[in-house]
């Protein structure tokens, strides 16, 4: 038990002290022998000098000083030896007291106390593993899979691997898995999507959970599969690194306009480019989203005022089969058709088409299409494969990134070590809990 271990520790320390005493005694003997030899050499040298008629008045003083200095060192060593001997005797008395204490009936309580103290120290070291295990249990509950299933083991290994290779810890990766699971992703879909979420979060400087929420929403809105999360991350990263917006604002914009855009056949790259153009003109987040949604919905199904304006301008929104024409073409046609009118009439047309609240957004997109900026940005987003990974690596290429990588690797090591002792630690913890519950019950039954 803990008391026996403490007794063993006391014995080991006493042996170490005895060994040190022996070493000091050996040093003392060697110093004495050296002192004797040096004194003899000095005296022999003095005799030789005297035989050659050389005065030794000053030399005698030097020799005597050397002898006295040597004796001082010798005395210091002796004092150290005596002090160590006193400590050793005190340790021996303490060890005997331990043996006596071991015979007392309180030994069981002492063992529990020592085990609890040891458990506290171990708990501090293994705290990341405890948090990781808790998060993985959440993943298990949300995905409704067995803890011993291959799917769960694969998710756990993925979280550990990503935690050791990125700035995010294994617990962070597990948290990302939880958010994807809440979005209805299967274990296989989570594995496919998570790397893209990590890159997007690093590139955008947004927390992993929020990034997972943004990414999963966009996948659903644009009818994309889980393994296309990289596409989402690359497109959004290319957009917010080229326009006056950020990942969070883009996610907010897409929340409003994504479903409508996807229904009209507008791709993610096209929608993100339009959001970027609006951001460059001060419309971001939900403001941009509502403006785009209103403009697109009124173009697709125009009320009377919008239909009359489009007819007067000679702009057709649908093709001969009733399918929505490419939005870039529609916006460019609107630009060309309105150029022959003055500014007041142009604003009137845009208000009729998009409505009072959204006409500024439509006017901005029409101008961007007319200048070619919208088309240029769209092509850049379409060719932005690998953008999130590149940006994430550049942003992590500094001391802060190195320190975060170190923290992640250190947490991974602690989790791996915990895996080796998780079973025994849980057994001991559960046993201690039962013991304490019994003691509590006994105390309640005998309050006096």
Secondary structure, DSSP 8 states (H G I E B T S, - for coil): -HHHHHHHHHHHHHHHHHHHHHHHHHHHHHHHHHHHHHHHHHHHHHHHHHHTT---HHHHHHHHHHHHHHHHHHHHHHHHHHHHHHHHHHHHHHHHHHHHHHTSTTHHHHHHHHHHHHHHHHHHHTHHHHHHHHHHHHHHHHHT--TTSHHHHHHHHHHHHHHHHSSS-HHHHHHHHHHHHHTT--HHHHHHHHHHHHHHHHHHT--HHHHHHHHHHHHHHTT--GGGHHHHHHHHHHHHTTSS--HHHHHHHHHHHHHHHHHTT--HHHHHHHHHHHHHTT--HHHHHHHHHHHHHHHHT--HHHHHHHHHHT---B-TTS-B--HHHHHHHHHHHHTTS-HHHHHHHHHHHH-TTTHHHHHHHHHHHHHTHHHHHHHHHHT-TTHHHHHHHHHT-SHHHHHHHHHHHHHHHHHHHHHHHHHHHHHHHHHHHHHHHHHHHHHHHT--
